């Protein structure tokens, strides 16, 4: 594998782990607000992000590439209201999408078809992640100020698997 592609994949392992960390922080926030459905949803997201990290980690192993584990940054989120974490999540997913696309471009440049194939799953996944994050923020904006509607939204999130 081309060194640049391997490097970017290594960095992506860290970014996915940071995503898990960010979502745990959001889970923590909603837990404290007694919005257990929102907390549950972000707990699921955190677990998914760990899976993403491991997918890339295992791919690097399979390709006999060196894996470097860097420090995971502290999520810098002192949320002031219930909307801020939802917005932070959407912004973060957009950032991750860009990052995946950058690796894809680097792989394409050196005709690393195997890595492009591998990244296809992530390209699709990111589209889904952005839809989900967008949708939740839109729902919150529509219903967040109505306690009864917020209760129902929270219940709906609590039932998600
Ligand atoms: Mg991810």
Backbone and ligand atoms as CSV (ligand in chain L), in Angstrom:
chain,resi,resn,atom,element,x,y,z
A,1,UNK,N,N,0.845,-1.198,0.000
A,1,UNK,CA,C,0.000,0.000,0.000
A,1,UNK,C,C,0.878,1.245,0.000
A,2,UNK,N,N,0.445,2.216,-0.719
A,2,UNK,CA,C,1.145,3.506,-0.795
A,2,UNK,C,C,1.184,4.142,0.610
A,3,UNK,N,N,2.323,4.720,0.958
A,3,UNK,CA,C,2.500,5.241,2.330
A,3,UNK,C,C,1.432,6.281,2.704
A,4,UNK,N,N,1.095,7.131,1.734
A,4,UNK,CA,C,0.118,8.191,2.025
A,4,UNK,C,C,-1.259,7.601,2.353
A,5,UNK,N,N,-1.649,6.583,1.603
A,5,UNK,CA,C,-2.948,5.939,1.826
A,5,UNK,C,C,-2.951,5.255,3.198
A,6,UNK,N,N,-1.861,4.557,3.500
A,6,UNK,CA,C,-1.752,3.870,4.794
A,6,UNK,C,C,-1.813,4.867,5.950
A,7,UNK,N,N,-1.147,5.992,5.743
A,7,UNK,CA,C,-1.132,7.043,6.770
A,7,UNK,C,C,-2.537,7.596,7.021
A,8,UNK,N,N,-3.229,7.867,5.931
A,8,UNK,CA,C,-4.592,8.408,6.047
A,8,UNK,C,C,-5.523,7.404,6.715
A,9,UNK,N,N,-5.342,6.127,6.406
A,9,UNK,CA,C,-6.177,5.105,7.038
A,9,UNK,C,C,-5.877,5.015,8.532
A,10,UNK,N,N,-4.599,5.129,8.865
A,10,UNK,CA,C,-4.209,5.153,10.282
A,10,UNK,C,C,-4.877,6.316,11.007
A,11,UNK,N,N,-4.830,7.471,10.372
A,11,UNK,CA,C,-5.457,8.654,10.976
A,11,UNK,C,C,-6.966,8.466,11.105
A,12,UNK,N,N,-7.537,7.744,10.138
A,12,UNK,CA,C,-8.992,7.535,10.174
A,12,UNK,C,C,-9.393,6.641,11.351
A,13,UNK,N,N,-8.539,5.697,11.710
A,13,UNK,CA,C,-8.809,4.863,12.897
A,13,UNK,C,C,-8.982,5.789,14.098
A,14,UNK,N,N,-8.073,6.736,14.207
A,14,UNK,CA,C,-8.125,7.695,15.317
A,14,UNK,C,C,-9.388,8.560,15.240
A,15,UNK,N,N,-9.730,8.993,14.053
A,15,UNK,CA,C,-10.921,9.851,13.889
A,15,UNK,C,C,-12.203,9.111,14.260
A,16,UNK,N,N,-12.249,7.818,13.908
A,16,UNK,CA,C,-13.443,7.034,14.247
A,16,UNK,C,C,-13.515,6.816,15.757
A,17,UNK,N,N,-12.355,6.606,16.365
A,17,UNK,CA,C,-12.336,6.455,17.829
A,17,UNK,C,C,-12.755,7.773,18.486
A,18,UNK,N,N,-12.288,8.868,17.924
A,18,UNK,CA,C,-12.705,10.168,18.464
A,18,UNK,C,C,-14.217,10.347,18.298
A,19,UNK,N,N,-14.759,9.885,17.170
A,19,UNK,CA,C,-16.210,9.962,16.963
A,19,UNK,C,C,-16.938,9.247,18.096
A,20,UNK,N,N,-16.439,8.061,18.440
A,20,UNK,CA,C,-17.042,7.296,19.543
A,20,UNK,C,C,-16.994,8.113,20.834
A,21,UNK,N,N,-15.888,8.757,21.038
A,21,UNK,CA,C,-15.669,9.581,22.230
A,21,UNK,C,C,-16.630,10.770,22.263
A,22,UNK,N,N,-16.776,11.410,21.108
A,22,UNK,CA,C,-17.688,12.551,20.983
A,22,UNK,C,C,-19.118,12.112,21.283
A,23,UNK,N,N,-19.509,10.954,20.737
A,23,UNK,CA,C,-20.884,10.488,20.941
A,23,UNK,C,C,-21.107,10.051,22.388
A,24,UNK,N,N,-20.082,9.562,23.019
A,24,UNK,CA,C,-20.202,9.248,24.452
A,24,UNK,C,C,-20.424,10.526,25.246
A,25,UNK,N,N,-19.728,11.561,24.835
A,25,UNK,CA,C,-19.879,12.854,25.504
A,25,UNK,C,C,-21.309,13.376,25.329
A,26,UNK,N,N,-21.858,13.174,24.141
A,26,UNK,CA,C,-23.236,13.593,23.867
A,26,UNK,C,C,-24.204,12.715,24.678
A,27,UNK,N,N,-23.908,11.426,24.736
A,27,UNK,CA,C,-24.721,10.503,25.553
A,27,UNK,C,C,-24.733,10.987,26.993
A,28,UNK,N,N,-23.575,11.355,27.459
A,28,UNK,CA,C,-23.404,11.845,28.819
A,28,UNK,C,C,-24.266,13.094,29.061
A,29,UNK,N,N,-24.231,14.011,28.093
A,29,UNK,CA,C,-25.023,15.231,28.199
A,29,UNK,C,C,-26.516,14.902,28.315
A,30,UNK,N,N,-27.015,14.080,27.394
A,30,UNK,CA,C,-28.459,13.788,27.388
A,30,UNK,C,C,-28.873,12.969,28.615
A,31,UNK,N,N,-27.989,12.123,29.081
A,31,UNK,CA,C,-28.254,11.379,30.318
A,31,UNK,C,C,-28.503,12.343,31.472
A,32,UNK,N,N,-27.643,13.348,31.535
A,32,UNK,CA,C,-27.756,14.345,32.613
A,32,UNK,C,C,-29.042,15.161,32.481
A,33,UNK,N,N,-29.531,15.274,31.232
A,33,UNK,CA,C,-30.777,16.037,31.007
A,33,UNK,C,C,-32.013,15.153,31.171
A,34,UNK,N,N,-31.801,13.890,31.533
A,34,UNK,CA,C,-32.897,12.917,31.637
A,34,UNK,C,C,-33.629,12.684,30.319
A,35,UNK,N,N,-32.935,12.895,29.217
A,35,UNK,CA,C,-33.499,12.539,27.910
A,35,UNK,C,C,-32.900,11.185,27.520
A,36,UNK,N,N,-33.467,10.130,28.131
A,36,UNK,CA,C,-32.844,8.808,28.012
A,36,UNK,C,C,-32.896,8.227,26.600
A,37,UNK,N,N,-33.905,8.632,25.808
A,37,UNK,CA,C,-33.987,8.158,24.428
A,37,UNK,C,C,-32.850,8.733,23.588
A,38,UNK,N,N,-32.612,10.020,23.743
A,38,UNK,CA,C,-31.493,10.667,23.042
A,38,UNK,C,C,-30.171,10.034,23.501
A,39,UNK,N,N,-30.057,9.828,24.804
A,39,UNK,CA,C,-28.842,9.209,25.352
A,39,UNK,C,C,-28.631,7.821,24.738
A,40,UNK,N,N,-29.708,7.051,24.657
A,40,UNK,CA,C,-29.640,5.704,24.083
A,40,UNK,C,C,-29.157,5.753,22.623
A,41,UNK,N,N,-29.727,6.686,21.883
A,41,UNK,CA,C,-29.361,6.815,20.466
A,41,UNK,C,C,-27.861,7.098,20.312
A,42,UNK,N,N,-27.338,7.974,21.159
A,42,UNK,CA,C,-25.912,8.308,21.042
A,42,UNK,C,C,-25.010,7.222,21.605
A,43,UNK,N,N,-25.536,6.419,22.512
A,43,UNK,CA,C,-24.779,5.249,22.960
A,43,UNK,C,C,-24.615,4.281,21.793
A,44,UNK,N,N,-25.706,4.094,21.026
A,44,UNK,CA,C,-25.635,3.241,19.825
A,44,UNK,C,C,-24.625,3.801,18.830
A,45,UNK,N,N,-24.653,5.127,18.670
A,45,UNK,CA,C,-23.729,5.753,17.720
A,45,UNK,C,C,-22.277,5.536,18.149
A,46,UNK,N,N,-22.024,5.666,19.429
A,46,UNK,CA,C,-20.660,5.475,19.949
A,46,UNK,C,C,-20.172,4.058,19.637
A,47,UNK,N,N,-21.047,3.073,19.866
A,47,UNK,CA,C,-20.669,1.675,19.604
A,47,UNK,C,C,-20.395,1.468,18.108
A,48,UNK,N,N,-21.218,2.103,17.259
A,48,UNK,CA,C,-21.020,1.997,15.813
A,48,UNK,C,C,-19.668,2.568,15.392
A,49,UNK,N,N,-19.307,3.683,16.002
A,49,UNK,CA,C,-18.037,4.327,15.641
A,49,UNK,C,C,-16.845,3.441,16.007
A,50,UNK,N,N,-16.956,2.737,17.121
A,50,UNK,CA,C,-15.892,1.795,17.491
A,50,UNK,C,C,-15.779,0.698,16.436
A,51,UNK,N,N,-16.933,0.260,15.931
A,51,UNK,CA,C,-16.930,-0.749,14.859
A,51,UNK,C,C,-16.247,-0.208,13.601
A,52,UNK,N,N,-16.522,1.063,13.290
A,52,UNK,CA,C,-15.877,1.665,12.111
A,52,UNK,C,C,-14.356,1.657,12.287
A,53,UNK,N,N,-13.928,2.073,13.478
A,53,UNK,CA,C,-12.483,2.105,13.761
A,53,UNK,C,C,-11.882,0.716,13.575
A,54,UNK,N,N,-12.572,-0.306,14.098
A,54,UNK,CA,C,-12.041,-1.672,14.026
A,54,UNK,C,C,-12.031,-2.216,12.607
A,55,UNK,N,N,-12.995,-1.806,11.798
A,55,UNK,CA,C,-13.029,-2.217,10.394
A,55,UNK,C,C,-11.742,-1.764,9.691
A,56,UNK,N,N,-11.371,-0.511,9.933
A,56,UNK,CA,C,-10.178,0.042,9.277
A,56,UNK,C,C,-8.919,-0.588,9.874
A,57,UNK,N,N,-8.939,-0.737,11.176
A,57,UNK,CA,C,-7.828,-1.369,11.903
A,57,UNK,C,C,-7.562,-2.771,11.330
A,58,UNK,N,N,-8.626,-3.545,11.183
A,58,UNK,CA,C,-8.486,-4.907,10.658
A,58,UNK,C,C,-8.030,-4.908,9.203
A,59,UNK,N,N,-8.507,-3.943,8.447
A,59,UNK,CA,C,-8.088,-3.840,7.044
A,59,UNK,C,C,-6.583,-3.593,6.956
A,60,UNK,N,N,-6.088,-2.699,7.799
A,60,UNK,CA,C,-4.640,-2.414,7.811
A,60,UNK,C,C,-3.853,-3.674,8.174
A,61,UNK,N,N,-4.382,-4.416,9.145
A,61,UNK,CA,C,-3.744,-5.680,9.528
A,61,UNK,C,C,-3.690,-6.648,8.346
A,62,UNK,N,N,-4.828,-6.820,7.715
A,62,UNK,CA,C,-4.931,-7.742,6.573
A,62,UNK,C,C,-3.955,-7.377,5.472
A,63,UNK,N,N,-3.761,-6.074,5.315
A,63,UNK,CA,C,-2.868,-5.600,4.260
A,63,UNK,C,C,-1.410,-5.534,4.728
A,64,UNK,N,N,-1.160,-6.082,5.927
A,64,UNK,CA,C,0.205,-6.098,6.496
A,64,UNK,C,C,0.788,-4.701,6.651
A,65,UNK,N,N,-0.083,-3.758,6.943
A,65,UNK,CA,C,0.391,-2.380,7.137
A,65,UNK,C,C,0.635,-2.106,8.610
A,66,UNK,N,N,1.561,-1.207,8.857
A,66,UNK,CA,C,1.880,-0.821,10.221
A,66,UNK,C,C,0.724,0.008,10.790
A,67,UNK,N,N,0.345,-0.292,12.025
A,67,UNK,CA,C,-0.719,0.462,12.675
A,67,UNK,C,C,-0.113,1.320,13.785
A,68,UNK,N,N,-0.434,2.598,13.744
A,68,UNK,CA,C,0.045,3.506,14.783
A,68,UNK,C,C,-1.152,4.057,15.537
A,69,UNK,N,N,-1.198,3.800,16.826
A,69,UNK,CA,C,-2.309,4.307,17.634
A,69,UNK,C,C,-1.895,5.603,18.328
A,70,UNK,N,N,-2.520,6.677,17.902
A,70,UNK,CA,C,-2.220,7.986,18.500
A,70,UNK,C,C,-3.207,8.268,19.628
A,71,UNK,N,N,-2.912,9.316,20.388
A,71,UNK,CA,C,-3.804,9.718,21.482
A,71,UNK,C,C,-5.156,10.170,20.908
A,72,UNK,N,N,-6.196,9.857,21.631
A,72,UNK,CA,C,-7.538,10.292,21.225
A,72,UNK,C,C,-7.835,11.620,21.922
A,73,UNK,N,N,-8.223,12.599,21.117
A,73,UNK,CA,C,-8.453,13.941,21.668
A,73,UNK,C,C,-9.650,13.959,22.621
A,74,UNK,N,N,-9.596,14.894,23.541
A,74,UNK,CA,C,-10.702,15.080,24.483
A,74,UNK,C,C,-11.825,15.814,23.756
A,75,UNK,N,N,-13.055,15.286,23.820
A,75,UNK,CA,C,-14.131,16.032,23.160
A,75,UNK,C,C,-14.354,17.353,23.895
A,76,UNK,N,N,-14.342,18.418,23.127
A,76,UNK,CA,C,-14.428,19.748,23.739
A,76,UNK,C,C,-15.866,20.263,23.625
A,77,UNK,N,N,-16.736,19.655,24.382
A,77,UNK,CA,C,-18.147,19.987,24.212
A,77,UNK,C,C,-18.794,20.347,25.536
A,78,UNK,N,N,-18.954,21.638,25.760
A,78,UNK,CA,C,-19.728,22.046,26.924
A,78,UNK,C,C,-21.048,22.560,26.367
A,79,UNK,N,N,-21.979,21.632,26.207
A,79,UNK,CA,C,-23.236,21.967,25.543
A,79,UNK,C,C,-24.115,22.841,26.428
A,80,UNK,N,N,-24.661,23.886,25.815
A,80,UNK,CA,C,-25.465,24.833,26.585
A,80,UNK,C,C,-26.959,24.558,26.480
A,81,UNK,N,N,-27.328,23.793,25.483
A,81,UNK,CA,C,-28.749,23.428,25.346
A,81,UNK,C,C,-28.849,22.117,24.572
A,82,UNK,N,N,-30.070,21.580,24.451
A,82,UNK,CA,C,-30.263,20.264,23.829
A,82,UNK,C,C,-29.993,20.255,22.325
A,83,UNK,N,N,-30.045,21.428,21.718
A,83,UNK,CA,C,-29.833,21.484,20.271
A,83,UNK,C,C,-28.356,21.378,19.897
A,84,UNK,N,N,-27.493,21.961,20.724
A,84,UNK,CA,C,-26.061,22.027,20.394
A,84,UNK,C,C,-25.414,20.667,20.092
A,85,UNK,N,N,-25.674,19.634,20.917
A,85,UNK,CA,C,-25.059,18.338,20.586
A,85,UNK,C,C,-25.542,17.761,19.255
A,86,UNK,N,N,-26.816,18.019,18.934
A,86,UNK,CA,C,-27.363,17.506,17.664
A,86,UNK,C,C,-26.670,18.177,16.492
A,87,UNK,N,N,-26.404,19.454,16.658
A,87,UNK,CA,C,-25.710,20.220,15.633
A,87,UNK,C,C,-24.246,19.766,15.534
A,88,UNK,N,N,-23.630,19.567,16.691
A,88,UNK,CA,C,-22.230,19.113,16.721
A,88,UNK,C,C,-22.098,17.761,16.018
A,89,UNK,N,N,-23.079,16.885,16.235
A,89,UNK,CA,C,-23.055,15.551,15.623
A,89,UNK,C,C,-23.128,15.671,14.101
A,90,UNK,N,N,-24.011,16.525,13.613
A,90,UNK,CA,C,-24.143,16.712,12.166
A,90,UNK,C,C,-22.853,17.286,11.568
A,91,UNK,N,N,-22.320,18.308,12.213
A,91,UNK,CA,C,-21.076,18.912,11.728
A,91,UNK,C,C,-19.948,17.885,11.710
A,92,UNK,N,N,-19.903,17.070,12.746
A,92,UNK,CA,C,-18.853,16.055,12.830
A,92,UNK,C,C,-18.986,15.020,11.716
A,93,UNK,N,N,-20.201,14.595,11.435
A,93,UNK,CA,C,-20.399,13.606,10.366
A,93,UNK,C,C,-19.979,14.170,9.009
A,94,UNK,N,N,-20.239,15.457,8.796
A,94,UNK,CA,C,-19.804,16.085,7.540
A,94,UNK,C,C,-18.276,16.064,7.442
A,95,UNK,N,N,-17.639,16.351,8.567
A,95,UNK,CA,C,-16.177,16.320,8.638
A,95,UNK,C,C,-15.650,14.910,8.319
A,96,UNK,N,N,-16.304,13.903,8.874
A,96,UNK,CA,C,-15.887,12.516,8.631
A,96,UNK,C,C,-16.101,12.133,7.162
A,97,UNK,N,N,-17.199,12.581,6.597
A,97,UNK,CA,C,-17.455,12.314,5.177
A,97,UNK,C,C,-16.316,12.881,4.332
A,98,UNK,N,N,-15.945,14.122,4.595
A,98,UNK,CA,C,-14.833,14.744,3.864
A,98,UNK,C,C,-13.560,13.925,4.009
A,99,UNK,N,N,-13.336,13.469,5.215
A,99,UNK,CA,C,-12.130,12.703,5.513
A,99,UNK,C,C,-12.101,11.385,4.731
A,100,UNK,N,N,-13.227,10.688,4.696
A,100,UNK,CA,C,-13.328,9.435,3.928
A,100,UNK,C,C,-13.094,9.725,2.437
A,101,UNK,N,N,-13.683,10.803,1.966
A,101,UNK,CA,C,-13.515,11.159,0.550
A,101,UNK,C,C,-12.053,11.473,0.220
A,102,UNK,N,N,-11.378,12.110,1.158
A,102,UNK,CA,C,-9.949,12.416,0.954
A,102,UNK,C,C,-9.125,11.130,0.814
A,103,UNK,N,N,-9.428,10.142,1.643
A,103,UNK,CA,C,-8.697,8.865,1.537
A,103,UNK,C,C,-9.022,8.202,0.194
A,104,UNK,N,N,-10.283,8.272,-0.165
A,104,UNK,CA,C,-10.712,7.690,-1.441
A,104,UNK,C,C,-9.937,8.313,-2.608
A,105,UNK,N,N,-9.821,9.623,-2.577
A,105,UNK,CA,C,-9.093,10.328,-3.641
A,105,UNK,C,C,-7.625,9.907,-3.678
A,106,UNK,N,N,-7.031,9.782,-2.502
A,106,UNK,CA,C,-5.620,9.369,-2.426
A,106,UNK,C,C,-5.447,7.957,-2.980
A,107,UNK,N,N,-6.400,7.087,-2.673
A,107,UNK,CA,C,-6.338,5.706,-3.173
A,107,UNK,C,C,-6.514,5.677,-4.692
A,108,UNK,N,N,-7.433,6.503,-5.158
A,108,UNK,CA,C,-7.710,6.555,-6.592
A,108,UNK,C,C,-6.473,7.045,-7.364
A,109,UNK,N,N,-5.811,8.029,-6.784
A,109,UNK,CA,C,-4.637,8.621,-7.408
A,109,UNK,C,C,-3.545,7.593,-7.681
A,110,UNK,N,N,-3.400,6.631,-6.762
A,110,UNK,CA,C,-2.340,5.622,-6.939
A,110,UNK,C,C,-2.912,4.283,-7.429
A,111,UNK,N,N,-4.143,4.330,-7.922
A,111,UNK,CA,C,-4.815,3.138,-8.449
A,111,UNK,C,C,-4.850,1.993,-7.424
A,112,UNK,N,N,-5.131,2.367,-6.182
A,112,UNK,CA,C,-5.275,1.358,-5.128
A,112,UNK,C,C,-6.739,0.917,-5.118
A,113,UNK,N,N,-7.071,0.038,-6.046
A,113,UNK,CA,C,-8.474,-0.359,-6.245
A,113,UNK,C,C,-9.036,-1.103,-5.038
A,114,UNK,N,N,-8.171,-1.842,-4.372
A,114,UNK,CA,C,-8.629,-2.622,-3.211
A,114,UNK,C,C,-9.108,-1.685,-2.101
A,115,UNK,N,N,-8.320,-0.629,-1.853
A,115,UNK,CA,C,-8.721,0.329,-0.811
A,115,UNK,C,C,-9.968,1.092,-1.232
A,116,UNK,N,N,-10.077,1.417,-2.509
A,116,UNK,CA,C,-11.289,2.099,-2.995
A,116,UNK,C,C,-12.504,1.226,-2.733
A,117,UNK,N,N,-12.376,-0.053,-3.046
A,117,UNK,CA,C,-13.452,-1.017,-2.802
A,117,UNK,C,C,-13.795,-1.054,-1.322
A,118,UNK,N,N,-12.749,-1.130,-0.514
A,118,UNK,CA,C,-12.934,-1.175,0.936
A,118,UNK,C,C,-13.679,0.070,1.412
A,119,UNK,N,N,-13.335,1.214,0.847
A,119,UNK,CA,C,-13.922,2.488,1.297
A,119,UNK,C,C,-15.352,2.695,0.803
A,120,UNK,N,N,-15.747,1.927,-0.202
A,120,UNK,CA,C,-17.122,2.060,-0.711
A,120,UNK,C,C,-18.145,1.955,0.418
A,121,UNK,N,N,-17.923,0.994,1.289
A,121,UNK,CA,C,-18.842,0.798,2.422
A,121,UNK,C,C,-18.937,2.074,3.254
A,122,UNK,N,N,-17.810,2.725,3.473
A,122,UNK,CA,C,-17.776,3.936,4.306
A,122,UNK,C,C,-18.459,5.113,3.600
A,123,UNK,N,N,-18.305,5.168,2.285
A,123,UNK,CA,C,-18.950,6.246,1.526
A,123,UNK,C,C,-20.475,6.143,1.698
A,124,UNK,N,N,-20.993,4.927,1.559
A,124,UNK,CA,C,-22.434,4.694,1.734
A,124,UNK,C,C,-22.855,4.973,3.171
A,125,UNK,N,N,-22.068,4.479,4.112
A,125,UNK,CA,C,-22.356,4.652,5.536
A,125,UNK,C,C,-22.433,6.144,5.895
A,126,UNK,N,N,-21.506,6.921,5.369
A,126,UNK,CA,C,-21.486,8.353,5.693
A,126,UNK,C,C,-22.726,9.073,5.178
A,127,UNK,N,N,-23.205,8.655,4.005
A,127,UNK,CA,C,-24.429,9.266,3.473
A,127,UNK,C,C,-25.561,9.012,4.472
A,128,UNK,N,N,-25.625,7.795,4.979
A,128,UNK,CA,C,-26.650,7.418,5.962
A,128,UNK,C,C,-26.498,8.208,7.267
A,129,UNK,N,N,-25.267,8.322,7.722
A,129,UNK,CA,C,-25.004,9.036,8.979
A,129,UNK,C,C,-25.454,10.489,8.873
A,130,UNK,N,N,-25.195,11.102,7.732
A,130,UNK,CA,C,-25.585,12.501,7.553
A,130,UNK,C,C,-27.102,12.643,7.492
A,131,UNK,N,N,-27.760,11.702,6.822
A,131,UNK,CA,C,-29.231,11.721,6.766
A,131,UNK,C,C,-29.791,11.627,8.182
A,132,UNK,N,N,-29.289,10.681,8.965
A,132,UNK,CA,C,-29.767,10.495,10.339
A,132,UNK,C,C,-29.558,11.737,11.197
A,133,UNK,N,N,-28.374,12.300,11.106
A,133,UNK,CA,C,-28.041,13.475,11.928
A,133,UNK,C,C,-28.896,14.678,11.520
A,134,UNK,N,N,-29.075,14.829,10.198
A,134,UNK,CA,C,-29.905,15.904,9.664
A,134,UNK,C,C,-31.345,15.775,10.125
A,135,UNK,N,N,-31.841,14.549,10.045
A,135,UNK,CA,C,-33.225,14.254,10.382
A,135,UNK,C,C,-33.516,14.547,11.847
A,136,UNK,N,N,-32.610,14.126,12.698
A,136,UNK,CA,C,-32.824,14.323,14.134
A,136,UNK,C,C,-32.819,15.814,14.477
A,137,UNK,N,N,-31.903,16.539,13.859
A,137,UNK,CA,C,-31.838,17.980,14.095
A,137,UNK,C,C,-33.124,18.659,13.582
A,138,UNK,N,N,-33.582,18.236,12.418
A,138,UNK,CA,C,-34.813,18.812,11.843
A,138,UNK,C,C,-36.010,18.520,12.745
A,139,UNK,N,N,-36.087,17.297,13.248
A,139,UNK,CA,C,-37.190,16.926,14.146
A,139,UNK,C,C,-37.135,17.756,15.420
A,140,UNK,N,N,-35.915,17.903,15.926
A,140,UNK,CA,C,-35.776,18.689,17.153
A,140,UNK,C,C,-36.239,20.133,16.912
A,141,UNK,N,N,-35.841,20.686,15.781
A,141,UNK,CA,C,-36.219,22.069,15.478
A,141,UNK,C,C,-37.734,22.221,15.342
A,142,UNK,N,N,-38.366,21.182,14.853
A,142,UNK,CA,C,-39.813,21.233,14.674
A,142,UNK,C,C,-40.551,21.013,15.995
A,143,UNK,N,N,-40.075,20.064,16.799
A,143,UNK,CA,C,-40.840,19.629,17.968
A,143,UNK,C,C,-40.197,19.923,19.319
A,144,UNK,N,N,-38.935,20.357,19.274
A,144,UNK,CA,C,-38.168,20.484,20.518
A,144,UNK,C,C,-38.753,21.409,21.562
A,145,UNK,N,N,-39.518,22.379,21.110
A,145,UNK,CA,C,-40.060,23.345,22.076
A,145,UNK,C,C,-41.395,22.933,22.675
A,146,UNK,N,N,-41.947,21.857,22.175
A,146,UNK,CA,C,-43.204,21.332,22.693
A,146,UNK,C,C,-42.891,20.115,23.584
A,147,UNK,N,N,-43.053,20.247,24.897
A,147,UNK,CA,C,-42.657,19.174,25.814
A,147,UNK,C,C,-43.291,17.824,25.477
A,148,UNK,N,N,-44.542,17.854,25.043
A,148,UNK,CA,C,-45.225,16.596,24.735
A,148,UNK,C,C,-44.609,15.928,23.491
A,149,UNK,N,N,-44.327,16.752,22.487
A,149,UNK,CA,C,-43.712,16.227,21.260
A,149,UNK,C,C,-42.280,15.755,21.542
A,150,UNK,N,N,-41.588,16.481,22.382
A,150,UNK,CA,C,-40.216,16.094,22.737
A,150,UNK,C,C,-40.215,14.750,23.473
A,151,UNK,N,N,-41.217,14.576,24.328
A,151,UNK,CA,C,-41.375,13.306,25.049
A,151,UNK,C,C,-41.566,12.155,24.065
A,152,UNK,N,N,-42.398,12.377,23.058
A,152,UNK,CA,C,-42.655,11.334,22.049
A,152,UNK,C,C,-41.405,11.041,21.217
A,153,UNK,N,N,-40.684,12.096,20.851
A,153,UNK,CA,C,-39.443,11.918,20.083
A,153,UNK,C,C,-38.425,11.135,20.920
A,154,UNK,N,N,-38.345,11.496,22.186
A,154,UNK,CA,C,-37.439,10.787,23.088
A,154,UNK,C,C,-37.810,9.308,23.184
A,155,UNK,N,N,-39.122,9.019,23.262
A,155,UNK,CA,C,-39.592,7.622,23.340
A,155,UNK,C,C,-39.266,6.861,22.058
A,156,UNK,N,N,-39.434,7.552,20.935
A,156,UNK,CA,C,-39.139,6.909,19.657
A,156,UNK,C,C,-37.657,6.520,19.583
A,157,UNK,N,N,-36.794,7.427,20.023
A,157,UNK,CA,C,-35.345,7.171,19.993
A,157,UNK,C,C,-34.969,6.032,20.941
A,158,UNK,N,N,-35.685,5.960,22.030
A,158,UNK,CA,C,-35.402,4.925,23.043
A,158,UNK,C,C,-35.649,3.524,22.489
A,159,UNK,N,N,-36.596,3.440,21.545
A,159,UNK,CA,C,-36.931,2.135,20.963
A,159,UNK,C,C,-36.039,1.711,19.813
A,160,UNK,N,N,-35.125,2.589,19.411
A,160,UNK,CA,C,-34.272,2.241,18.253
A,160,UNK,C,C,-33.204,1.236,18.629
A,161,UNK,N,N,-32.858,0.420,17.635
A,161,UNK,CA,C,-31.829,-0.596,17.876
A,161,UNK,C,C,-30.641,-0.388,16.950
L,1,MG,MG,MG,-17.862,6.519,11.629
